[in-house]
């Protein structure tokens, strides 16, 4: 029998999918502790009993959000791996930065939820930071930093995390950083990509 999440994915126009989309947005804005099911129900335009009927308790909905996002991240990492095959290290890194920036800028709640997981000591079951750690080795191999997932050094994992965390902070901090730069949103995305490449590509190529 399909799970609630599978049903939501199968029918993006369904009530389950609408609730899931709003939950992603609100959990990403306020975190788990400050988000209530009433806030989500109000955003969707339904009563609280309808939300419980489709998703159960807040914890159930939160875990579905985390699993949904984690699966998306896995797909993006696989997309990076497919696109960088056979390229030089510099080109591989530029492609990875473009793909991950485009995804995360389009889904800012993802960056926020990951950072909430980093800094919030009050854990609530599934967290994105633990899920992301599983994919770091995949990226290290794709970047050519290691020959296999079982041979990724601590230093290489840290380097991948440096890229990952730089992207997260630029996205989650957009409302703070963009006014300082006095640029439009598209220009902000472009300058973030250019800056990450300017700093990270030479560093990786030199270490490689």
N, C-alpha and C positions, 0 to 999 in steps of 0.2 A: 504494500500500500504506500503511495507517495506521501512524503512528509509534507508538512505545511509549507516549508520553503520550496520544495519541488513543485507544489501546486501553484505557488505564487509565480515561480519562474515560467511555468507552462502557460499561464494566462496573465500577461502584464497588465491587462485592463481590469482584472478581478479586484474584489475588495481586499483580499489577502495581499496582493501586490501593492495596492495603494497604501495600505497600512504600513507595509514593509518600507516603502520609499520614504514615507513621512517619518518613520522611526529612525531610519538612517540619518536623516537630516537633523532631527531633534537630539538624538543621542550624540551626534557629532558636534552639536552646538553647546550642549549643556553637560555632557557626560552622563554616566549611568545614575549616579546618586541624585542629581538635580532634575533628572527627567522623570515625569510621571506618566502613567498610562492616560490620564485625563488630558494632559498636554497633547499627546499624540492623537487621541480621539478627536479633540477639538480641531487640530490641524487638518485631519481627514474630513471632518464634518459629520461625525457619527457619534452615537452615544457609547458609553464605556462598555455596556454589555455586548455590543456588536464587536468591539475590539477583543474582548475576552473570548467570545465565541470563535473568532477566527484564529487567535494566537495564544490564548491562555494568559498566564501571568507576565509581568514585565520581564522577568529573567528569561522566560522562553523566547520572547520577542527579541531581547538583546542578543541572546546566543544565536538566533537566526540571522540577525544583522551581521554579527561578527563572522559567522560561517560564510555568508554571502560575500562579504568583502574579501575574506581570506581566499575564497575560490577565484575571485576576480584578480587578486594580486598574483596568484599562482599562474593564471592564464597570461597576465602581462609579462611575468618573468619568462614564461615559455616563448612568448612572442619575441622578447629580447633575444633569447637563445637562438631562435630560428633566423632572425634578421642579421645577427652579427657573425654567423658562420663564415669562415674564410677571409674575414676582413682583418686589417691591421689592428693592433691594440687601440690606437688613437681613434680609429673609425668605430670600433666596437663600443668604446666608451661614449662617444658622441651619440651613437644610435640609442644606447641604453638611456642616456640622459633625456633625449627627445621623447622616447616612448613613455618613460615613467613620469616625466613632467606633464605631458599631455594628459595622461590618465589621471594623475593626482590633482591637477588644476581643474579638470572636469568633475572631479568628485572630492571636493575639499573636506567632506566629512571623514574621509578615509584617513587623511593626515591627522586630523584632530583626534580621532578615536585611537590611533596608534600612540600619539603623544599622551593622551589621557592614560593609556595603559602603562606607559613608561613612568609617569610621575604620580599617579594615584595609588596610594598604598592600600586602599580599600578594594580588594579584588572581588570580582563578581563572575566566577566561573571562567569561561573561555575569554582569552585576551589575544589581541592581534599581535602583540610583540612576540609572544611565544610562537605563533604560527609563522611569522615572518622569518624567524631565525632558521626555520627548516629550509628556506629557499636561498639563503645566503650562499651555500655551497654550490648550488646550481648556477648562480650568477658568476661566482669565482671561476668555475670551469668555462662558462661561456666567454668570459673576459680573457681566458687563456692564462689566468693566474695560477691554476692548478691543473694537473693532468686528469684527476678524478675527484669525485665528491668526497671520497674517504681520505684524500690527501691535501685538504685545504688547511693551510697553516693558520694559526691565530692571527698573524700579521695580515694575511690576505682577507680573513673574515672582517677584521677591523677596518681595512681599507674599503671594503664593500659597504660596511655600515657607515663609514664617513660620507660616502656618496649618498646613501639612502637618507641619513639624518639631515644632510644639507638640504636635500630636496624637500623633506617634510617641513623643516623650519621655514624655508622660503614660502611655502604654500600656506601653512597655518598662520604665519606672521604677515600675510599680505596686507591686512588692514592697518598694520603698524608700519611696515616697510614701504608700501607703495606711496603714501603721502610724502614720506621723506624723500623719495626719488622724484616725485611730482611727474608721474607718467600715467598713461591710460592702462587699463587692464591688459590689453594685448601687448602693449610695449613692455609691461612688467614681466609677462611670461617670457617674452623674447630676451629681455636683459637677464633674467634668472638663468635661462639656458646658456646664454653666452658666458655669464660669469662662472657658472659651474664648469663649463668646458675650459675656460681660461685657467682656472685654478687646478682642476682635477686631472685633465688630460696630460699636461706636462709632468705632473707628479707621478701618475701611473706609468707613463712611458719611461721616465727616468728610472723608477724602481724596477720596471720590467727588464 
